[in-house]
Amino acid sequence: MRQKIYQVDAFTDKVFSGNPAAVCPLDHWLSDDILQAVAMENNLAETAFYVKQDNQYQIRWFTPTVEVDLCGHATLAAAFVLFNYENHLNNLVTFYSPRSGTLTVEKQGDFLTLNFPTDTIEPIEITRALTDAFDIKPVLAYKGKTDYLLLYNKEEEIKNITPNFELIGKLPVRGIIISAKGNSVDFVSRFFAPQCGINEDPVTGSAHTTLIPYWAKQLHKTKLTAIQLSSRKGYLSCKYLNDRVEISGQAKLYLTGEIYIN
């Protein structure tokens, strides 16, 4: 069996930047074991698989080790593939995730805009387990649906922090978002998820469903700009819509190919 595959750099306007995702358009769903094996072989933060169903596309996302509930950059990459290489005929793609519901991506020139459900967060105690996981102590901590959010005083702390991946991997969440107010943008962040086989994710769209409502309320504005300060960096334009958020960015094709599955 031959399976088409694309690799796309998401949330960037040039290759070798942003967050790489693999995208596999399927005619029908393969077994979970095969999907996971493909994602492991790709060894990228996420591989997105989708199947066309009537006027929408069912989508699922796999890290090298697990299936995840939501992935922004791989959804953006899948929409980029549909708009540019898989003959989707209008400027709106509707995805359906069994784990996260309806997700849309709209094409506006070179920019793609994700529309995702807003995360809900609640404050939590800054425990010893959280402080030991980083060499700089946060000033506030929150728990969202799948992640912890740790807040810091300034952008330089986010840039220079040293994570302890072994200790982060023991925490009972998908991953840890760290964030602070930005110098040239509204906010900056980084994301660590060794629990999912990703020590540091280059650009994490799903984490911004947590970050956008927090910073919108803190800064008293609904339109925000953001940078994820990984080594590859990602640039995002964000909008807070109460129960939904919009996350916009660009994408670039890195490769196309075929997988051979026995």
DOLUM-192935 format. One record per residue (C-alpha): x, y, z; residue in one letter; residue number from 1. Coordinates in Angstrom, 1 decimal. Layout:
N
+--------+--------+--------+----+-----+
!     xx !     yy !     zz ! aa !   i !
+--------+--------+--------+----+-----+
!      X !      Y !      Z !  a ! NUM !
...
+--------+--------+--------+----+-----+
***
This chain:
262
+--------+--------+--------+----+-----+
!     xx !     yy !     zz ! aa !   i !
+--------+--------+--------+----+-----+
!    0.0 !    0.0 !    0.0 !  m !   1 !
!    1.2 !    3.5 !   -0.9 !  r !   2 !
!    0.2 !    6.4 !    1.3 !  q !   3 !
!    0.7 !   10.0 !    0.3 !  k !   4 !
!    2.4 !   12.2 !    2.9 !  i !   5 !
!    3.2 !   15.9 !    3.1 !  y !   6 !
!    5.4 !   17.8 !    5.6 !  q !   7 !
!    4.5 !   21.4 !    6.3 !  v !   8 !
!    6.2 !   24.0 !    8.5 !  d !   9 !
!    3.3 !   25.8 !   10.3 !  a !  10 !
!    3.2 !   29.3 !   11.9 !  f !  11 !
!    6.0 !   30.6 !    9.7 !  t !  12 !
!    6.6 !   32.2 !    6.3 !  d !  13 !
!    9.7 !   30.2 !    5.5 !  k !  14 !
!   10.9 !   26.6 !    5.8 !  v !  15 !
!   13.2 !   25.4 !    8.6 !  f !  16 !
!   11.1 !   27.6 !   11.0 !  s !  17 !
!    7.8 !   27.3 !   12.8 !  g !  18 !
!    6.5 !   23.8 !   13.7 !  n !  19 !
!    6.8 !   20.9 !   11.3 !  p !  20 !
!    3.8 !   18.6 !   10.9 !  a !  21 !
!    3.2 !   15.6 !    8.7 !  a !  22 !
!   -0.2 !   15.4 !    7.0 !  v !  23 !
!   -1.6 !   12.1 !    5.6 !  c !  24 !
!   -4.8 !   12.3 !    3.5 !  p !  25 !
!   -6.6 !    9.0 !    3.8 !  l !  26 !
!   -9.4 !    7.4 !    1.8 !  d !  27 !
!  -10.5 !    5.5 !    4.9 !  h !  28 !
!   -9.3 !    5.0 !    8.4 !  w !  29 !
!   -6.4 !    2.7 !    8.9 !  l !  30 !
!   -6.0 !    0.8 !   12.2 !  s !  31 !
!   -4.8 !    2.8 !   15.3 !  d !  32 !
!   -1.7 !    0.7 !   15.4 !  d !  33 !
!   -0.7 !    1.7 !   11.9 !  i !  34 !
!   -1.5 !    5.4 !   12.5 !  l !  35 !
!    0.7 !    5.4 !   15.6 !  q !  36 !
!    3.5 !    3.5 !   13.8 !  a !  37 !
!    3.5 !    6.1 !   11.0 !  v !  38 !
!    3.6 !    9.0 !   13.5 !  a !  39 !
!    6.5 !    7.3 !   15.4 !  m !  40 !
!    8.4 !    6.7 !   12.1 !  e !  41 !
!    7.9 !   10.4 !   11.1 !  n !  42 !
!    9.2 !   11.4 !   14.5 !  n !  43 !
!    7.6 !   14.8 !   14.4 !  l !  44 !
!    5.7 !   16.6 !   17.1 !  a !  45 !
!    2.5 !   15.6 !   15.4 !  e !  46 !
!    1.2 !   13.8 !   12.3 !  t !  47 !
!   -2.3 !   14.7 !   11.2 !  a !  48 !
!   -4.5 !   12.1 !    9.5 !  f !  49 !
!   -7.8 !   13.1 !    7.9 !  y !  50 !
!  -10.7 !   11.4 !    5.9 !  v !  51 !
!  -13.2 !   13.3 !    3.9 !  k !  52 !
!  -16.8 !   12.7 !    5.1 !  q !  53 !
!  -19.5 !   14.6 !    3.1 !  d !  54 !
!  -18.6 !   18.3 !    3.3 !  n !  55 !
!  -16.1 !   18.0 !    6.1 !  q !  56 !
!  -13.0 !   16.1 !    7.1 !  y !  57 !
!  -12.6 !   13.9 !   10.2 !  q !  58 !
!   -9.2 !   14.6 !   11.7 !  i !  59 !
!   -6.9 !   12.9 !   14.3 !  r !  60 !
!   -3.5 !   13.8 !   15.6 !  w !  61 !
!   -0.7 !   11.5 !   16.8 !  f !  62 !
!    2.6 !   12.3 !   18.5 !  t !  63 !
!    5.4 !    9.7 !   18.2 !  p !  64 !
!    3.9 !    8.0 !   21.3 !  t !  65 !
!    0.2 !    8.9 !   21.8 !  v !  66 !
!   -3.0 !   10.2 !   20.1 !  e !  67 !
!   -3.8 !   13.7 !   21.4 !  v !  68 !
!   -7.1 !   15.6 !   21.9 !  d !  69 !
!   -6.2 !   18.7 !   19.9 !  l !  70 !
!   -3.3 !   20.0 !   17.8 !  c !  71 !
!   -3.3 !   23.5 !   16.3 !  g !  72 !
!   -0.2 !   23.5 !   14.1 !  h !  73 !
!   -1.0 !   20.1 !   12.5 !  a !  74 !
!   -4.6 !   21.3 !   11.8 !  t !  75 !
!   -3.2 !   24.4 !   10.1 !  l !  76 !
!   -0.8 !   22.2 !    8.1 !  a !  77 !
!   -3.7 !   19.9 !    7.1 !  a !  78 !
!   -5.8 !   22.9 !    5.9 !  a !  79 !
!   -2.7 !   24.2 !    4.0 !  f !  80 !
!   -2.5 !   20.9 !    2.2 !  v !  81 !
!   -6.2 !   20.9 !    1.4 !  l !  82 !
!   -6.2 !   24.5 !    0.1 !  f !  83 !
!   -3.0 !   24.1 !   -2.0 !  n !  84 !
!   -2.6 !   20.5 !   -3.0 !  y !  85 !
!   -5.7 !   18.4 !   -2.4 !  e !  86 !
!   -8.3 !   20.3 !   -4.5 !  n !  87 !
!  -10.4 !   21.8 !   -1.7 !  h !  88 !
!  -12.5 !   24.3 !   -3.6 !  l !  89 !
!  -13.4 !   27.2 !   -1.2 !  n !  90 !
!  -11.7 !   29.3 !    1.4 !  n !  91 !
!  -13.1 !   27.4 !    4.5 !  l !  92 !
!  -12.2 !   23.9 !    5.7 !  v !  93 !
!  -14.4 !   22.3 !    8.3 !  t !  94 !
!  -12.7 !   19.5 !   10.3 !  f !  95 !
!  -14.4 !   17.3 !   12.9 !  y !  96 !
!  -12.4 !   15.8 !   15.7 !  s !  97 !
!  -14.0 !   13.0 !   17.8 !  p !  98 !
!  -12.1 !   14.4 !   20.8 !  r !  99 !
!  -12.5 !   18.2 !   20.2 !  s ! 100 !
!  -15.6 !   18.7 !   18.0 !  g ! 101 !
!  -15.9 !   21.0 !   15.0 !  t ! 102 !
!  -12.8 !   23.0 !   14.0 !  l ! 103 !
!  -12.6 !   25.4 !   11.1 !  t ! 104 !
!   -9.8 !   26.9 !    9.1 !  v ! 105 !
!  -10.3 !   29.9 !    6.9 !  e ! 106 !
!   -7.9 !   31.0 !    4.2 !  k ! 107 !
!   -7.3 !   34.8 !    4.0 !  q ! 108 !
!   -4.6 !   35.5 !    1.5 !  g ! 109 !
!   -1.4 !   33.8 !    2.7 !  d ! 110 !
!   -2.8 !   33.5 !    6.3 !  f ! 111 !
!   -4.8 !   30.6 !    7.7 !  l ! 112 !
!   -7.1 !   31.2 !   10.7 !  t ! 113 !
!   -8.0 !   28.4 !   13.1 !  l ! 114 !
!  -11.2 !   28.6 !   15.0 !  n ! 115 !
!  -10.9 !   26.5 !   18.2 !  f ! 116 !
!  -12.8 !   26.2 !   21.4 !  p ! 117 !
!  -11.5 !   28.3 !   24.3 !  t ! 118 !
!   -9.9 !   26.4 !   27.2 !  d ! 119 !
!  -11.1 !   27.1 !   30.7 !  t ! 120 !
!   -8.5 !   27.5 !   33.5 !  i ! 121 !
!   -8.5 !   27.7 !   37.2 !  e ! 122 !
!   -5.7 !   28.9 !   39.6 !  p ! 123 !
!   -3.7 !   26.3 !   41.4 !  i ! 124 !
!   -1.1 !   26.2 !   44.1 !  e ! 125 !
!    2.6 !   26.6 !   43.0 !  i ! 126 !
!    3.8 !   23.3 !   44.4 !  t ! 127 !
!    7.3 !   22.0 !   45.0 !  r ! 128 !
!    6.8 !   19.7 !   42.0 !  a ! 129 !
!    6.2 !   22.8 !   39.7 !  l ! 130 !
!    9.1 !   24.9 !   41.1 !  t ! 131 !
!   11.5 !   21.9 !   40.9 !  d ! 132 !
!   10.7 !   21.4 !   37.2 !  a ! 133 !
!   12.3 !   24.8 !   36.2 !  f ! 134 !
!   15.2 !   26.9 !   37.4 !  d ! 135 !
!   13.0 !   30.0 !   37.7 !  i ! 136 !
!   10.0 !   30.2 !   40.0 !  k ! 137 !
!    6.7 !   31.2 !   38.4 !  p ! 138 !
!    4.6 !   33.9 !   39.9 !  v ! 139 !
!    1.2 !   32.3 !   39.1 !  l ! 140 !
!    0.0 !   28.9 !   38.1 !  a ! 141 !
!   -3.2 !   27.6 !   36.4 !  y ! 142 !
!   -4.7 !   24.3 !   35.3 !  k ! 143 !
!   -6.5 !   24.0 !   32.0 !  g ! 144 !
!   -8.2 !   21.0 !   30.4 !  k ! 145 !
!   -4.9 !   19.2 !   29.5 !  t ! 146 !
!   -2.0 !   21.5 !   30.6 !  d ! 147 !
!   -0.6 !   23.6 !   33.4 !  y ! 148 !
!    0.0 !   27.3 !   32.6 !  l ! 149 !
!    2.9 !   29.0 !   34.5 !  l ! 150 !
!    3.2 !   32.8 !   34.4 !  l ! 151 !
!    6.5 !   34.8 !   34.7 !  y ! 152 !
!    7.4 !   38.4 !   35.1 !  n ! 153 !
!    9.2 !   39.1 !   31.8 !  k ! 154 !
!   10.1 !   37.7 !   28.4 !  e ! 155 !
!   13.8 !   37.2 !   29.2 !  e ! 156 !
!   12.8 !   34.6 !   31.8 !  e ! 157 !
!   10.9 !   32.6 !   29.2 !  i ! 158 !
!   13.9 !   32.8 !   26.8 !  k ! 159 !
!   16.4 !   31.8 !   29.4 !  n ! 160 !
!   14.6 !   29.2 !   31.6 !  i ! 161 !
!   16.0 !   25.7 !   31.9 !  t ! 162 !
!   13.4 !   22.9 !   32.1 !  p ! 163 !
!   13.9 !   19.6 !   33.8 !  n ! 164 !
!   12.3 !   17.3 !   31.4 !  f ! 165 !
!   12.4 !   14.3 !   33.7 !  e ! 166 !
!   10.4 !   16.1 !   36.4 !  l ! 167 !
!    8.0 !   17.7 !   33.9 !  i ! 168 !
!    7.3 !   14.2 !   32.5 !  g ! 169 !
!    6.1 !   13.1 !   35.9 !  k ! 170 !
!    3.4 !   15.8 !   36.2 !  l ! 171 !
!   -0.2 !   14.6 !   35.7 !  p ! 172 !
!   -0.9 !   16.7 !   32.6 !  v ! 173 !
!   -0.2 !   16.7 !   28.8 !  r ! 174 !
!    2.4 !   19.4 !   29.2 !  g ! 175 !
!    3.5 !   22.7 !   30.7 !  i ! 176 !
!    2.9 !   26.1 !   29.1 !  i ! 177 !
!    5.1 !   29.0 !   30.4 !  i ! 178 !
!    4.3 !   32.6 !   29.4 !  s ! 179 !
!    5.0 !   36.2 !   30.1 !  a ! 180 !
!    4.1 !   39.6 !   28.6 !  k ! 181 !
!    6.2 !   40.2 !   25.5 !  g ! 182 !
!    8.6 !   43.0 !   24.6 !  n ! 183 !
!    7.5 !   43.5 !   21.0 !  s ! 184 !
!    4.3 !   41.4 !   21.0 !  v ! 185 !
!    1.5 !   41.0 !   23.5 !  d ! 186 !
!    2.8 !   37.8 !   25.0 !  f ! 187 !
!    5.4 !   35.1 !   24.6 !  v ! 188 !
!    5.4 !   31.4 !   25.5 !  s ! 189 !
!    7.1 !   28.1 !   25.4 !  r ! 190 !
!    5.6 !   24.6 !   25.7 !  f ! 191 !
!    7.1 !   21.4 !   27.1 !  f ! 192 !
!    5.4 !   17.9 !   26.8 !  a ! 193 !
!    7.8 !   15.1 !   27.5 !  p ! 194 !
!    4.8 !   13.1 !   28.6 !  q ! 195 !
!    3.8 !   13.0 !   24.9 !  c ! 196 !
!    7.3 !   12.3 !   23.6 !  g ! 197 !
!    8.0 !   16.0 !   22.8 !  i ! 198 !
!   10.5 !   17.7 !   25.1 !  n ! 199 !
!    9.8 !   21.1 !   23.6 !  e ! 200 !
!    7.2 !   21.8 !   21.0 !  d ! 201 !
!    8.3 !   24.5 !   18.5 !  p ! 202 !
!    4.9 !   26.2 !   18.1 !  v ! 203 !
!    1.7 !   24.9 !   19.9 !  t ! 204 !
!   -1.6 !   26.1 !   18.5 !  g ! 205 !
!   -3.6 !   24.2 !   21.2 !  s ! 206 !
!   -1.7 !   25.9 !   24.0 !  a ! 207 !
!   -3.0 !   29.2 !   22.7 !  h ! 208 !
!   -6.5 !   28.2 !   23.5 !  t ! 209 !
!   -5.3 !   28.6 !   27.0 !  t ! 210 !
!   -3.0 !   31.6 !   26.5 !  l ! 211 !
!   -5.4 !   33.8 !   24.5 !  i ! 212 !
!   -8.2 !   34.0 !   27.1 !  p ! 213 !
!   -5.8 !   34.6 !   29.9 !  y ! 214 !
!   -3.9 !   37.4 !   28.1 !  w ! 215 !
!   -7.0 !   39.0 !   26.6 !  a ! 216 !
!   -8.4 !   39.5 !   30.1 !  k ! 217 !
!   -5.1 !   40.7 !   31.5 !  q ! 218 !
!   -4.4 !   43.2 !   28.7 !  l ! 219 !
!   -8.1 !   44.2 !   28.2 !  h ! 220 !
!   -8.0 !   43.5 !   24.4 !  k ! 221 !
!   -9.4 !   40.9 !   22.1 !  t ! 222 !
!   -6.8 !   41.0 !   19.3 !  k ! 223 !
!   -3.3 !   39.9 !   20.3 !  l ! 224 !
!    0.1 !   39.1 !   18.8 !  t ! 225 !
!    2.3 !   36.3 !   20.1 !  a ! 226 !
!    5.6 !   34.6 !   19.6 !  i ! 227 !
!    6.5 !   31.1 !   20.8 !  q ! 228 !
!   10.1 !   31.3 !   21.8 !  l ! 229 !
!   11.4 !   27.9 !   20.7 !  s ! 230 !
!   14.6 !   27.7 !   18.8 !  s ! 231 !
!   12.6 !   27.6 !   15.5 !  r ! 232 !
!   10.1 !   30.3 !   16.7 !  k ! 233 !
!    6.5 !   30.7 !   15.7 !  g ! 234 !
!    4.5 !   33.9 !   15.0 !  y ! 235 !
!    0.8 !   34.0 !   15.7 !  l ! 236 !
!   -2.0 !   36.5 !   15.4 !  s ! 237 !
!   -4.8 !   35.8 !   17.9 !  c ! 238 !
!   -8.4 !   36.8 !   18.6 !  k ! 239 !
!  -10.5 !   36.2 !   21.7 !  y ! 240 !
!  -14.2 !   35.4 !   21.0 !  l ! 241 !
!  -15.3 !   34.3 !   24.5 !  n ! 242 !
!  -16.1 !   30.6 !   24.0 !  d ! 243 !
!  -13.9 !   30.4 !   20.8 !  r ! 244 !
!  -10.5 !   31.7 !   19.8 !  v ! 245 !
!   -9.0 !   32.5 !   16.4 !  e ! 246 !
!   -5.3 !   31.7 !   15.8 !  i ! 247 !
!   -3.8 !   32.9 !   12.5 !  s ! 248 !
!   -0.5 !   32.1 !   10.9 !  g ! 249 !
!    1.2 !   31.1 !    7.7 !  q ! 250 !
!    2.6 !   27.8 !    6.5 !  a ! 251 !
!    5.2 !   26.5 !    4.0 !  k ! 252 !
!    5.5 !   23.1 !    2.2 !  l ! 253 !
!    8.7 !   21.3 !    3.0 !  y ! 254 !
!    8.2 !   17.9 !    1.2 !  l ! 255 !
!    5.8 !   15.6 !   -0.4 !  t ! 256 !
!    6.3 !   11.8 !   -0.6 !  g ! 257 !
!    4.9 !    8.3 !   -0.3 !  e ! 258 !
!    4.9 !    5.9 !    2.6 !  i ! 259 !
!    5.0 !    2.2 !    1.8 !  y ! 260 !
!    2.9 !    0.2 !    4.2 !  i ! 261 !
!    2.9 !   -3.6 !    4.0 !  n ! 262 !
+--------+--------+--------+----+-----+
***
